[in-house]
Amino acid sequence: MPDEASALTYALSKQLSSARTLETSFGALDLDEELRIAVDAAVRPILKRRLNSLAAALIPQSSFTPPL
């Protein structure tokens, strides 16, 4: 999991904001500023959700139950 978390963190901090092309099986699509912003807005929440899920899985579940 740490490698996956590192990859997600790197994607969020470096790769996503600097994306200039979108690779497809039919070739590359150059991203202008409008498209780059749209891709960032679509992909960032997914990457964050995946990173948060990994982080939650690493936190040990406590048997502590707070008093009522």
FENZI-V769626 format. One record per pair of residues at least 24 apart in sequence whose ideal C-beta (glycine too) atoms are under 10 Angstrom apart, sorted by the first residue. I is the first residue (numbers start at 1). J is the second residue. Records with the same first field share a line. If there is no record, write none. Layout:
BEGIN
I=J  J
END
This chain:
BEGIN
1=54  55  57  58
2=54  58
4=50  51  54
5=50  51  53  54  55  57  58
6=51
7=47  50  51
8=46  47  48  49  50  51  52  53  54  55
9=47  51  54
11=43  44  47  50  51
12=40  43  44  47  48  50  51
15=43  47
16=40  43  44  47
17=44
19=43
END
